[in-house]
Amino acid sequence: MYVPNHFREDDSDELRQLIQEHSFGLLIVADEEGIEANHLPFHLSYEGGEAPGSLRCHVARSNPVWKRLQDGAKVLVVFQGPDGYVSPSWYATKSETGRVVPTWNYVAVHAEGQARVIEDSAWLHQLLRDLTNRHESGRSEPWGVEDAPADFTEGLVRAIVGIEVSIETLIGKVKASQNQPERNRAGVKAGLEREETEARCARSMSDFVHVL
C-alpha cells in the first residue's frame, strides 16, 4: 500500500483499535497457485508488550484456502474503515484559485504475518465465543454460543477450520485531508457531515485530524 508520510498512521495501539472497530477483514493469500481473497470476521488477540498480537478467524472446511496454509505461509489481512468521496466544491480555496480536484478520504490497515492452520476443537470453541461475545456485547439480551444445543455446536465446529495470523507488520493509512490547509479541512468535514452516507468518514476526520 502506498502511504505518503502525511497519511501514515504508526501508532500500534491506534491501529489495533481500528482493527477492533472494523474487524471484518480480507484475508489474501498469494503463492504458486495464484492469488485468493476471503472476506472474514477476525478476532484480534493482544496481551500487551512489544508483540503486535495475532489475528484469528475460521473458514468452512470445504473452503480449500486453508489447505494452502497448512505448511505455513505469509498472508496479508486488510481492514477498511470509514471512507467517502470528497467534492472540490467543499474547499474554501476553490473560489480563490480553482486549483482543486475530487479525491477520496479513507482509513485502512494492512497486517502481514505468518499463518497457521488450527483444527483443535477447544481453540475453535474459544474463537467462536470470542467473536460472538465481541459482537453481542451491548445488546439487551446478548446471544451466547452456549445458548445453542451442544451437539449442534459440535457439528458446526467439525465443519470449520481455524486460522491464526501472527502479526509481523502493521501499516496504517488515514487519508483525512491532512495535506490541505485548515479551512479546506473544515469544509471537507462539513461537507461529509451533510452527506448521510459519509458521516462516519467525517467522524474519522475529527478523530485523526485534531485541528478540527
Phi, psi and omega in degrees: 000130178282124183227097173300152185304324184286351177250000185281136173244114184255354182286110184299322179296320179295320180293320177295322178297319178297319178297316180296324181281336182228063194275000175275104190247180181241112179271119184245126178243131177226118179210196183295342178277350180122196181247134179222141179233134178234133178271121188215148170281135182243150171247124179271124178252120182215127184247018180087181181084196185275336180295134184287348178104193181218157178247132182237139179206180175217154177231161175296141178301333180283351177278115186291353185299325184295332179292335178283350182251359186300326181267011183085136180202149174279133181231166175240132175242126184248131176241132182246128178263205181298148177213160179190147176290139179246117180277137176300336182293347180276347182280131176297331182282354180302315182284346183269316185236334185073000184272069181221151179220161177294157174207188182222127174263143182196167177234133179213146176230130176248128178242123176252145177181177180272131181259147172223149181267136181231126179243007180293127185297317181296319178298315181295319177300317181294321177299315179298320178294317181297314180297315182295312182298324180298318186267345177268344181299141181095344177282149181294327177228076184296141177272142178237155180304324182290349178287338178273151177303139185301318182292328177294314180297318180299320178297320179292322179297323179293342183264005180233163178228136181271151175227130176239128179249114176281112186293127176255322177221143175237126178237127180240140176231122177239100180264099187228042177062027180297337182275004180257154175296160188304319183292330175289321178298319179297321178294321178295316180299316179295320179295317179296322180294332178284336179270111187305318183286348183253008187299324181295326178294322178296319178296324179296321177300318179297323182292320190258336180247091193292343179292344178270000000 
